[in-house]
Amino acid sequence: MIKKLAPSILGLFFFLFPIPTEKAVTIPLALLAETFRNSFQAFIPSLLLTLIGLSFFLTLFFSLKKTTHVLLSRLFVVTPGWLLLRTLGTLFYLFVFFEFGPPEFRSETTGGLVALELLPVLLSVFLFASFFLSLLLDFGLLEFFGTLMTPLMRPMFRLPGRSSLDALSSWLGDGSVGILMTQKQFEAGHYTAREACVIATNFSAVSLSFSLVVISQVQLAHLFIPFYLVICLTGIVQAILVPMLPPLRNKEDTAKLRANEKDLEETSSLWSQAYKKWDQRASQVSWRRDFWQAGFIMMAEMMMTLLPIVMAIGTLSLVVVEHTHLFDWLSLPFIPLLELLAIPEARQVAPMVVVGFADMFVPALLAQNLESEQARFFVATLSITQLIYLSEVGAILLSGRLPLKFWEIFVIFLWRTLIALPIVAVASHLIF
């Protein structure tokens, strides 16, 4: 029994056990990632260069010379469009690493921000999450939680109970971890296409610690509790309403497997059924074989496929923000809406409403120059509830195997924004 329980307990510890630090509350996984990042800070840029360069050359080789090897084909045989993105990601990283090329692509607000700030965080998170995710996914914990949470998640969100664990790992750890969990569950047949897309775009929120960074950036850290309560309330409303709208409502919803929701017995308690399903799953896996094999495969997928794509899409998005007026034009329809909601400095706030699609932290950087505390609170809260941003979450969604297209991600972002606007506006008026 102890041998069966150990992996699940370790998984809960690494992903969900709260640890207070000087800066904020975090989890062991995030703490390990931060320690790795701080300890090998000088070495990480060279490691990233090696991984991104290797990804490019192997992708180019195997895309031209097809392979029958399942894993190599999955990692490196891509369409011309994805090959172009991996090429651009490699090129942009070379610009930053060797300090050459157009300054627009390597400045500290574009490619430099992605290469030197975002990618080291993703690398350190991926390194540990690759192995520890297996503890949550493969040793019965999801079967246990799935059975217990089904009576809540199904009626409220039309989702399997196991999706609650995805959400918890995102809120306490990192949104990218939640998306990776969702992708793995979808590939294993535990989620339908609709369920996986709904969870990835509505439940994979940024962590508690990052939320604290955002509210601190706009000099309102003393309002963190009402700030986070508004985020939670808005997120619940969005998670109920957005899946009812296109494109999510049009996604395929035919389940291949819903093992956790089949044959729930009325004669036995939910706890006993949850334990039974956990025990059945834990008996089927091998700690030595499944843990290490799944960990190495997942690490290869994260390092080889996600890093260059995030570099490419993140840099291009930030270049558009910094060197074009696209987001200024897109923000024009929001000016009368913000004025109707009586948001102070509405014309200055409007571009910050849409620029979050490029990167979640950019609105907070821009908002720190606003005079009104209410306007700063509004922008910071809205940026967190929007959830989807191309520099990380959007890039991971597009590079994964979920059936989501770029335009669909943008439409979901707009729906989330439109739903959040009145809620956050009312909350800001009540607080200020």
C-alpha positions as CSV (number, residue, x, y, z in Angstrom):
1,M,0.0,0.0,0.0
2,I,2.8,2.4,0.9
3,K,4.6,1.6,-2.4
4,K,1.4,2.4,-4.3
5,L,0.7,5.6,-2.4
6,A,4.2,7.0,-2.6
7,P,4.1,8.3,-6.2
8,S,0.7,10.1,-5.7
9,I,1.8,11.6,-2.4
10,L,5.0,12.9,-4.0
11,G,3.0,14.3,-6.9
12,L,0.7,16.2,-4.6
13,F,3.7,17.5,-2.7
14,F,5.6,18.8,-5.7
15,F,2.6,20.4,-7.4
16,L,0.1,21.4,-4.7
17,F,1.9,21.8,-1.3
18,P,2.1,25.5,-0.5
19,I,5.4,26.8,0.8
20,P,5.6,30.4,2.1
21,T,8.7,32.4,1.0
22,E,9.8,36.0,1.5
23,K,8.3,37.0,-1.8
24,A,5.1,34.9,-2.0
25,V,3.5,31.5,-1.5
26,T,4.9,28.9,-3.9
27,I,5.1,25.2,-4.4
28,P,8.1,22.8,-4.4
29,L,8.2,22.5,-8.2
30,A,8.4,26.2,-8.6
31,L,11.0,26.5,-5.8
32,L,13.2,23.8,-7.5
33,A,12.9,25.6,-10.8
34,E,13.9,28.9,-9.3
35,T,16.8,27.3,-7.4
36,F,18.0,25.7,-10.6
37,R,17.7,29.0,-12.5
38,N,19.6,30.9,-9.9
39,S,22.4,28.3,-9.5
40,F,23.0,27.9,-13.3
41,Q,22.2,31.4,-14.4
42,A,25.4,31.8,-16.4
43,F,25.1,28.4,-18.0
44,I,21.4,28.5,-19.0
45,P,21.7,30.8,-22.2
46,S,24.3,28.3,-23.7
47,L,22.1,25.4,-22.8
48,L,19.1,27.1,-24.5
49,L,21.2,27.8,-27.6
50,T,22.2,24.1,-27.8
51,L,18.6,22.9,-27.4
52,I,17.1,25.3,-29.8
53,G,19.9,24.8,-32.4
54,L,19.5,21.0,-32.0
55,S,15.8,21.2,-32.5
56,F,16.2,23.2,-35.7
57,F,18.8,20.9,-37.3
58,L,17.0,17.7,-36.4
59,T,13.7,19.2,-37.6
60,L,15.3,20.2,-40.9
61,F,16.9,16.8,-41.3
62,F,13.9,14.6,-40.4
63,S,11.4,16.8,-42.2
64,L,13.4,16.3,-45.5
65,K,14.4,12.7,-44.8
66,K,11.3,11.0,-43.3
67,T,11.7,8.5,-40.5
68,T,9.6,5.6,-39.3
69,H,10.7,6.0,-35.7
70,V,7.6,7.0,-33.7
71,L,9.2,9.4,-31.3
72,L,11.6,11.0,-33.8
73,S,8.7,11.5,-36.2
74,R,6.5,13.0,-33.5
75,L,9.2,15.5,-32.5
76,F,10.9,16.5,-35.7
77,V,8.7,15.7,-38.7
78,V,6.6,18.9,-39.1
79,T,4.8,20.9,-41.8
80,P,6.6,23.8,-43.6
81,G,4.8,26.3,-41.5
82,W,6.1,24.8,-38.2
83,L,9.6,24.4,-39.8
84,L,9.5,28.1,-40.6
85,L,8.6,29.0,-37.0
86,R,11.4,26.8,-35.6
87,T,13.8,28.4,-38.0
88,L,12.7,31.9,-36.9
89,G,12.9,30.9,-33.2
90,T,16.5,29.8,-33.8
91,L,17.4,32.9,-35.7
92,F,15.9,35.2,-33.1
93,Y,17.8,33.4,-30.3
94,L,21.0,33.8,-32.3
95,F,20.4,37.5,-32.6
96,V,20.1,37.9,-28.8
97,F,22.8,35.4,-27.8
98,F,25.5,36.8,-30.2
99,E,24.2,40.4,-30.2
100,F,23.9,40.9,-33.9
101,G,21.1,41.4,-36.4
102,P,18.2,43.9,-36.4
103,P,17.9,45.6,-32.9
104,E,14.1,45.4,-33.2
105,F,14.3,41.6,-32.8
106,R,16.9,41.5,-29.9
107,S,16.1,44.5,-27.7
108,E,15.3,43.9,-24.0
109,T,11.6,44.6,-24.7
110,T,11.3,42.1,-27.6
111,G,13.6,39.1,-28.3
112,G,15.8,39.9,-25.3
113,L,12.8,39.7,-23.0
114,V,11.7,36.3,-24.4
115,A,15.3,34.8,-24.6
116,L,16.6,36.1,-21.3
117,E,13.5,36.3,-19.1
118,L,10.8,33.9,-20.3
119,L,12.8,30.9,-21.8
120,P,15.0,30.4,-18.7
121,V,11.8,30.1,-16.6
122,L,10.2,27.7,-19.0
123,L,13.4,25.6,-19.3
124,S,13.7,25.2,-15.5
125,V,9.9,24.4,-15.1
126,F,10.0,21.9,-18.0
127,L,13.1,20.2,-16.6
128,F,11.3,19.2,-13.3
129,A,7.8,19.1,-14.5
130,S,8.7,16.5,-17.2
131,F,9.3,13.9,-14.5
132,F,7.0,15.0,-11.7
133,L,3.9,15.2,-14.0
134,S,4.1,11.5,-14.3
135,L,3.5,11.2,-10.6
136,L,0.1,13.0,-11.0
137,L,-0.9,11.5,-14.4
138,D,0.1,7.9,-14.2
139,F,-0.2,6.5,-10.7
140,G,-4.0,6.8,-10.0
141,L,-4.3,10.3,-8.5
142,L,-6.3,11.7,-11.4
143,E,-8.6,8.7,-11.2
144,F,-9.1,9.4,-7.5
145,F,-9.7,13.1,-7.9
146,G,-11.8,12.5,-11.0
147,T,-14.3,10.4,-9.2
148,L,-14.5,12.7,-6.2
149,M,-14.9,16.0,-8.2
150,T,-17.2,14.7,-11.0
151,P,-20.4,15.7,-9.1
152,L,-19.1,19.3,-8.9
153,M,-17.3,19.8,-12.2
154,R,-19.9,18.1,-14.5
155,P,-22.9,20.1,-13.5
156,M,-21.1,23.4,-13.1
157,F,-18.6,23.3,-16.1
158,R,-19.5,20.2,-18.1
159,L,-16.0,18.9,-17.4
160,P,-14.5,15.7,-15.9
161,G,-13.6,15.8,-12.2
162,R,-10.0,15.3,-13.0
163,S,-9.8,18.7,-14.6
164,S,-9.9,20.2,-11.1
165,L,-6.3,19.0,-10.6
166,D,-5.2,20.8,-13.8
167,A,-6.7,24.0,-12.4
168,L,-5.1,23.6,-9.0
169,S,-1.6,23.0,-10.5
170,S,-1.9,26.1,-12.6
171,W,-3.1,28.4,-9.8
172,L,-0.4,27.3,-7.4
173,G,2.4,26.5,-9.8
174,D,2.4,27.7,-13.4
175,G,-0.2,28.0,-16.2
176,S,2.1,26.2,-18.7
177,V,2.2,23.1,-16.4
178,G,-1.6,23.0,-16.4
179,I,-1.7,23.1,-20.2
180,L,0.8,20.4,-20.5
181,M,-1.2,18.2,-18.1
182,T,-4.3,18.9,-20.2
183,Q,-2.5,17.9,-23.5
184,K,-1.3,14.7,-22.0
185,Q,-4.7,13.8,-20.7
186,F,-6.3,14.6,-24.1
187,E,-3.7,12.4,-25.9
188,A,-4.4,9.6,-23.5
189,G,-8.2,9.8,-24.4
190,H,-9.4,11.1,-21.0
191,Y,-10.7,14.4,-22.4
192,T,-12.8,15.1,-25.5
193,A,-11.6,17.8,-27.9
194,R,-14.0,20.2,-26.4
195,E,-13.1,19.4,-22.8
196,A,-9.4,19.7,-23.5
197,C,-9.7,23.0,-25.3
198,V,-12.0,24.4,-22.6
199,I,-9.6,23.4,-19.8
200,A,-6.5,24.7,-21.5
201,T,-8.1,28.1,-22.4
202,N,-10.2,28.7,-19.2
203,F,-8.6,26.9,-16.3
204,S,-4.8,27.2,-16.9
205,A,-4.5,30.5,-15.1
206,V,-1.2,32.1,-14.1
207,S,0.2,31.2,-10.6
208,L,-0.6,33.0,-7.4
209,S,3.0,34.2,-7.2
210,F,2.9,35.8,-10.7
211,S,-0.3,37.5,-9.8
212,L,1.5,39.1,-6.8
213,V,4.2,40.3,-9.2
214,V,1.7,41.9,-11.5
215,I,-0.2,43.8,-8.7
216,S,3.2,44.9,-7.2
217,Q,4.3,46.2,-10.6
218,V,1.4,48.7,-10.5
219,Q,2.2,49.7,-6.9
220,L,-0.9,48.2,-5.4
221,A,0.4,45.2,-3.5
222,H,-1.6,46.2,-0.4
223,L,-4.7,45.4,-2.4
224,F,-3.7,41.8,-3.3
225,I,-6.5,40.1,-1.5
226,P,-9.4,42.0,-3.2
227,F,-7.4,41.8,-6.4
228,Y,-7.2,38.0,-6.3
229,L,-10.8,37.6,-5.2
230,V,-11.9,39.6,-8.2
231,I,-9.7,37.4,-10.4
232,C,-11.3,34.2,-9.0
233,L,-14.8,35.5,-9.4
234,T,-14.2,36.6,-12.9
235,G,-12.5,33.3,-13.8
236,I,-15.4,31.3,-12.6
237,V,-17.9,33.3,-14.7
238,Q,-15.7,33.1,-17.7
239,A,-15.3,29.3,-17.3
240,I,-19.0,29.0,-17.3
241,L,-19.8,31.3,-20.2
242,V,-16.9,31.1,-22.7
243,P,-17.4,27.3,-23.4
244,M,-21.0,28.1,-24.4
245,L,-19.8,30.4,-27.2
246,P,-18.0,29.6,-30.5
247,P,-15.4,28.3,-31.2
248,L,-15.4,26.1,-28.0
249,R,-19.0,25.0,-28.2
250,N,-18.4,23.7,-31.7
251,K,-15.5,21.4,-30.7
252,E,-16.0,17.6,-30.9
253,D,-17.4,16.3,-27.7
254,T,-17.5,12.6,-28.3
255,A,-15.6,10.8,-25.5
256,K,-13.2,8.0,-26.3
257,L,-12.8,7.2,-22.7
258,R,-14.4,8.4,-19.5
259,A,-13.3,5.8,-17.1
260,N,-13.7,8.0,-14.1
261,E,-17.3,8.7,-14.8
262,K,-18.6,5.2,-15.8
263,D,-20.4,3.0,-13.5
264,L,-20.6,5.2,-10.5
265,E,-22.3,3.0,-8.0
266,E,-25.2,4.3,-5.9
267,T,-24.7,1.6,-3.3
268,S,-21.2,2.6,-2.3
269,S,-19.8,5.9,-1.2
270,L,-18.0,8.2,-3.5
271,W,-14.8,7.9,-1.4
272,S,-14.8,4.1,-1.7
273,Q,-15.3,4.3,-5.5
274,A,-12.5,6.9,-5.8
275,Y,-10.2,4.6,-3.8
276,K,-11.1,1.6,-5.9
277,K,-10.3,3.4,-9.1
278,W,-7.0,4.8,-7.7
279,D,-6.0,1.3,-6.6
280,Q,-6.8,-0.2,-10.0
281,R,-4.7,2.4,-11.8
282,A,-1.8,2.2,-9.4
283,S,-1.6,-1.6,-9.8
284,Q,-1.1,-1.2,-13.5
285,V,2.0,1.0,-13.6
286,S,5.7,0.3,-12.8
287,W,7.6,3.0,-10.9
288,R,10.9,2.1,-12.5
289,R,9.8,1.7,-16.0
290,D,6.9,4.1,-16.5
291,F,8.2,7.0,-14.4
292,W,11.6,7.4,-16.1
293,Q,10.4,6.5,-19.6
294,A,7.4,9.0,-19.5
295,G,9.7,11.6,-17.9
296,F,12.4,11.5,-20.6
297,I,9.8,11.4,-23.4
298,M,8.0,14.4,-22.0
299,M,11.2,16.3,-21.4
300,A,12.2,15.8,-25.0
301,E,8.9,17.0,-26.3
302,M,9.0,20.1,-24.2
303,M,12.6,21.1,-24.9
304,M,12.6,20.2,-28.6
305,T,9.2,21.5,-29.7
306,L,8.1,24.3,-27.3
307,L,11.3,26.4,-26.7
308,P,11.9,27.5,-30.4
309,I,8.2,28.1,-31.0
310,V,7.8,30.2,-27.9
311,M,10.9,32.2,-29.0
312,A,9.5,32.8,-32.4
313,I,5.9,33.6,-31.6
314,G,6.8,35.6,-28.4
315,T,9.4,37.7,-30.3
316,L,7.1,38.4,-33.2
317,S,4.3,39.4,-30.9
318,L,6.4,41.8,-28.9
319,V,7.9,43.3,-32.1
320,V,4.4,44.1,-33.2
321,V,3.6,45.7,-29.8
322,E,6.8,47.8,-29.8
323,H,7.2,48.8,-33.4
324,T,3.7,49.0,-34.9
325,H,0.4,50.7,-34.2
326,L,-1.7,47.5,-34.6
327,F,-2.8,47.2,-31.0
328,D,-3.6,51.0,-30.9
329,W,-5.9,50.4,-33.8
330,L,-7.4,47.3,-32.3
331,S,-8.1,49.2,-29.1
332,L,-10.2,51.9,-30.7
333,P,-13.6,50.1,-30.2
334,F,-12.8,49.7,-26.5
335,I,-12.5,53.4,-25.8
336,P,-16.3,54.1,-25.8
337,L,-16.9,50.9,-23.8
338,L,-14.4,51.9,-21.1
339,E,-15.9,55.4,-21.0
340,L,-19.3,53.8,-20.6
341,L,-17.9,51.8,-17.7
342,A,-16.5,55.0,-16.2
343,I,-12.9,53.8,-16.1
344,P,-10.5,56.7,-15.4
345,E,-8.0,57.6,-18.2
346,A,-10.0,55.4,-20.7
347,R,-8.1,56.5,-23.8
348,Q,-4.8,55.5,-22.2
349,V,-6.2,52.3,-20.8
350,A,-7.7,51.1,-24.1
351,P,-4.5,49.8,-25.7
352,M,-3.6,47.9,-22.5
353,V,-6.9,46.0,-22.9
354,V,-5.8,44.3,-26.1
355,V,-2.0,44.3,-25.8
356,G,-2.3,41.5,-23.2
357,F,-2.8,39.2,-26.1
358,A,0.9,39.6,-27.0
359,D,2.2,39.2,-23.4
360,M,0.4,39.2,-20.1
361,F,3.0,41.4,-18.3
362,V,3.1,44.2,-20.9
363,P,-0.2,45.8,-19.6
364,A,1.2,46.0,-16.1
365,L,4.4,47.6,-17.4
366,L,2.4,50.2,-19.3
367,A,-0.1,50.7,-16.4
368,Q,2.5,51.8,-13.9
369,N,2.5,55.2,-15.7
370,L,-1.2,55.8,-15.1
371,E,-2.1,58.4,-12.5
372,S,-5.3,56.8,-11.3
373,E,-5.0,53.9,-8.8
374,Q,-8.4,52.6,-10.0
375,A,-7.2,52.5,-13.6
376,R,-4.0,50.6,-12.6
377,F,-6.0,48.2,-10.6
378,F,-8.4,47.7,-13.5
379,V,-5.6,47.0,-16.0
380,A,-3.7,44.6,-13.7
381,T,-6.8,42.6,-12.8
382,L,-8.0,42.4,-16.4
383,S,-4.6,41.2,-17.7
384,I,-4.6,38.2,-15.4
385,T,-8.2,37.2,-16.3
386,Q,-7.5,37.4,-20.0
387,L,-5.3,34.3,-19.5
388,I,-4.2,33.8,-23.2
389,Y,-1.1,35.5,-24.4
390,L,1.1,34.6,-27.4
391,S,4.5,34.9,-25.8
392,E,3.9,31.8,-23.7
393,V,0.4,30.3,-23.3
394,G,-0.6,30.9,-26.9
395,A,2.7,29.5,-28.2
396,I,2.3,26.3,-26.1
397,L,-1.3,25.9,-27.3
398,L,-0.4,26.4,-31.0
399,S,2.6,24.0,-30.8
400,G,0.7,21.3,-29.0
401,R,-1.8,18.7,-30.3
402,L,-5.0,20.4,-29.1
403,P,-7.3,21.2,-32.0
404,L,-7.0,25.0,-31.7
405,K,-6.1,27.5,-34.5
406,F,-4.7,30.9,-34.1
407,W,-7.9,32.8,-34.9
408,E,-9.8,30.6,-32.4
409,I,-7.3,31.5,-29.7
410,F,-7.8,35.2,-30.5
411,V,-11.6,34.9,-30.5
412,I,-11.5,33.1,-27.1
413,F,-9.2,36.0,-25.8
414,L,-11.8,38.5,-27.0
415,W,-14.7,36.6,-25.3
416,R,-12.8,36.4,-22.0
417,T,-12.0,40.1,-22.3
418,L,-15.6,41.2,-23.0
419,I,-16.9,39.1,-20.1
420,A,-14.3,40.3,-17.7
421,L,-14.6,44.1,-18.5
422,P,-17.9,44.8,-16.7
423,I,-17.1,42.5,-13.7
424,V,-13.6,44.1,-13.2
425,A,-15.0,47.6,-13.8
426,V,-17.8,47.1,-11.1
427,A,-15.3,45.7,-8.7
428,S,-12.9,48.6,-9.2
429,H,-15.7,51.1,-8.5
430,L,-16.6,49.2,-5.3
431,I,-12.9,49.2,-4.1
432,F,-12.1,52.8,-5.1
